[in-house]
Amino acid sequence: MKSNRTCIFVTLLGVMMMTSPLQGLAQDQKTSNEEKTFLSLEEMPDAGIYLPAPPREHSSLFYADSCQYEWGKSVRNTPRGAQAKADADISIAYFAKIFSEPFGITISKEHTPYIYELLGRSIRTIRLGVTKAKKKYMRLRPYVYFKEPTLIPEDEEELRNEGSYPSGHTVRGWGAALVLSSINPARQNEILTRGYEYGQSRVIAGFHYQSDVDAARMAASACFARLQNDRLYKKQMKRAQREYKKIMRNKR
């Protein structure tokens, strides 16, 4: 009788281990790896504190924003406009794709796993730096203010009620450029040029004012500086740098 009870207990324990905590933990780890950041929201610089408020309506700065908005509309039906439309993508895979050419080698999860992981985790961390500022100011996006269509109409409804200042896309793109420039400083000019263009694409598309984009670059730089003092970031950066150097040695 005792032996039977023992067998039942062992069987139940095995089923529990297979179907509940361990299986759930494995799934949680898979999800968390795709969403990990180096630092928390509270640990990041808050752009809502150190950046000035967005330009007021009818101010000279707002006039400059309006002029840039008109410039953006003027290039929508050009190859630059097509690039701006594509740049609406904020996936890590897209960042890896658009920075591969200026970086000098293909960046991908398969070809450069350490660089890819560093890029993704850094972008997600740097994006946190504008979260509070966007909620604080809740600036109307230009297409809402001017009541005009954008280059990407399918995104308008989703973003209509999100704050325009600073630009979330730009903080990602400029942050990515800063991180990749640290791995390959020999290509820093090419990398930073593409990072700059990514932000300008939001002006062209009509989703952000120039001041939103400029503020986001400042925020990304502040967040990037904060990352330099994080142990896990520095560890992952060293791995990425070693990976890059190994690939370059093998190409010779």
Helices and strands as residue ranges (DSSP letters): H 2-19, H 21-35, G 41-43, H 47-50, H 60-74, H 79-86, H 92-103, H 113-127, G 128-130, H 131-137, H 142-145, G 153-155, H 156-159, H 168-183, G 185-187, H 188-205, H 210-227, H 231-251
